[in-house]
Amino acid sequence: MRQVFDLFPAQADELVRAFLDGKAFPDHLEHLAYALYDHAGPLPTVAIDACERIVQHAGRELGDLRTHRAADGHHLVSAILRLYRQSRQAERIRCLDVIDRLSQAGAYGLTAALENER
């Protein structure tokens, strides 16, 4: 999953959607979180769905430094803020909902990232 966005956009969307619905997602969501974080270009359409599912599944672990999910939270914070900046109004509302859920989870790096957005 780490190089999924190197594929053609339609192929990447299809592969990410299959991963989100697959049995491997809960145990390996960190690979998708990192792919979103690491992607240099505009994030694809499927990115908001991926962010929502990652937050839904990982929940409070995204803010728990005792777990490996804290790094996923950091990657997700970066990705969702980039997605917010590049999106239109409807997607921005979804991004804000994800940001709220990251805040509730105490996601690592969210406060500093939001301060840098001002």
Backbone hydrogen bonds, N-H to C=O, Kabsch-Sander energy under -0.5 kcal/mol:
donor,donor_aa,acceptor,acceptor_aa,energy
4,V,1,M,-1.8
6,D,3,Q,-2.1
7,L,4,V,-1.5
12,A,8,F,-2.7
13,D,9,P,-2.7
14,E,10,A,-2.1
15,L,11,Q,-2.5
16,V,12,A,-2.8
17,R,13,D,-2.6
18,A,14,E,-2.1
19,F,15,L,-2.3
20,L,16,V,-2.8
21,D,17,R,-1.5
22,G,18,A,-0.7
22,G,19,F,-0.9
25,F,22,G,-0.7
28,H,24,A,-1.4
28,H,25,F,-0.8
29,L,25,F,-0.9
31,H,28,H,-1.6
32,L,28,H,-0.6
33,A,29,L,-2.3
34,Y,30,E,-2.3
35,A,31,H,-1.9
36,L,32,L,-2.3
37,Y,33,A,-2.0
38,D,34,Y,-3.0
39,H,35,A,-1.4
47,A,44,P,-1.8
48,I,45,T,-0.8
50,A,46,V,-2.2
51,C,47,A,-2.7
52,E,48,I,-2.5
53,R,49,D,-2.3
54,I,50,A,-2.5
55,V,51,C,-2.4
56,Q,52,E,-2.4
57,H,53,R,-2.5
58,A,54,I,-3.1
59,G,55,V,-2.1
61,E,58,A,-1.8
62,L,59,G,-1.8
63,G,60,R,-1.9
64,D,61,E,-1.0
65,L,63,G,-0.9
67,T,64,D,-2.2
70,A,64,D,-0.5
70,A,67,T,-1.2
71,A,68,H,-0.8
72,D,68,H,-0.8
73,G,69,R,-2.2
74,H,70,A,-1.9
75,H,71,A,-2.2
76,L,72,D,-2.6
77,V,73,G,-2.6
78,S,74,H,-1.8
79,A,75,H,-2.1
80,I,76,L,-3.0
81,L,77,V,-1.9
82,R,78,S,-1.9
83,L,79,A,-2.7
84,Y,80,I,-2.3
85,R,81,L,-2.1
86,Q,82,R,-1.7
87,S,83,L,-0.9
87,S,84,Y,-0.8
92,R,88,R,-2.3
93,I,89,Q,-2.0
94,R,90,A,-1.3
95,C,91,E,-2.5
96,L,92,R,-2.6
97,D,93,I,-1.8
98,V,94,R,-2.0
99,I,95,C,-2.7
100,D,96,L,-2.4
101,R,97,D,-2.0
102,L,98,V,-2.5
103,S,99,I,-2.3
104,Q,100,D,-2.4
105,A,101,R,-1.7
106,G,102,L,-0.7
106,G,103,S,-0.9
107,A,102,L,-2.7
108,Y,62,L,-1.5
110,L,107,A,-1.8
113,A,109,G,-2.2
114,L,110,L,-2.6
115,E,111,T,-2.1
116,N,112,A,-1.8
117,E,113,A,-0.7
117,E,114,L,-0.5
118,R,114,L,-0.6
118,R,115,E,-0.8
